[in-house]
Amino acid sequence: MKCAFISILFFLVSATFAFASIASGSSGNIDWTITDEGVLVLSGKGRMPDYETGTSPWYNYRNYIKVGVVTEGVRNIGQAAFQHLDRMTSVFIPSSVTAIGGWGFYGCTSLKSVDLPSSVQSIGAACFAECHNLGMVIMRGSPTLGWRCLWNCMSLTMIVCHSTVVPYIDPARMFNSPNEPFGGESAFPRVIVVRTEMISEFAGTKYWNEWELIQAM
């Protein structure tokens, strides 16, 4: 299964060269290309810039983007980098990424799942909020969860957490509102899948214990 996924990823990255690009450019340390197959490839070494709403250089091409690929070497995903890419159904995040900025994937309404590598240490405010079709989140590490980072993900039915530490929920308030990371409209039943020895830890932790089922992986 892993080999098959790597092969698919190789194909997606290779598409940058195999197909003509719709647009390309650079932004700080990051080079970006959108292939005519709808793959947005972000590559480079170091930090990705932060953006305000609608200011990422690929934002005006959002109707073409179906898949996002961040390549190894990129250290973070900038604020609002993928915000409102509402036709993007999947994204690959490499193990070099340690942080995802606030509003990073806000309003990606077609995104179906996300696999966060163990290197990710923090997920910014409203990062995946309003991702209405996001059904599953895999956390391979224990990132700090920023303000309302999974707010109003109305299709979210499963979080898989591989860590031996319960992800910390940042208590900081924004806009005079508390951090309720899983609030808003939601699907039912909701399941958290964790290591057997972590069931009691999740069951005893605020917000995590509001999920209907906590199961062993």
ABEGO torsion letter per residue (X at the ends): XAAAAAAAAAAAAAAAAABBBABBEBBEABBBBBBAAGBBBBBEBEBBBBBBBGABAAAAAAAABABBBBBBGBABBBBGAABGBAABABBBBBAABABBBBGAABGBAABABBBBBAABABBBBGAABGBAABABBBBABBBBBBBGAABGBAABABBBBABABBBBBBABBBGGBBBBAABEBBBOBBBBBBBAAAAAAAAABBGAAABABBBBX
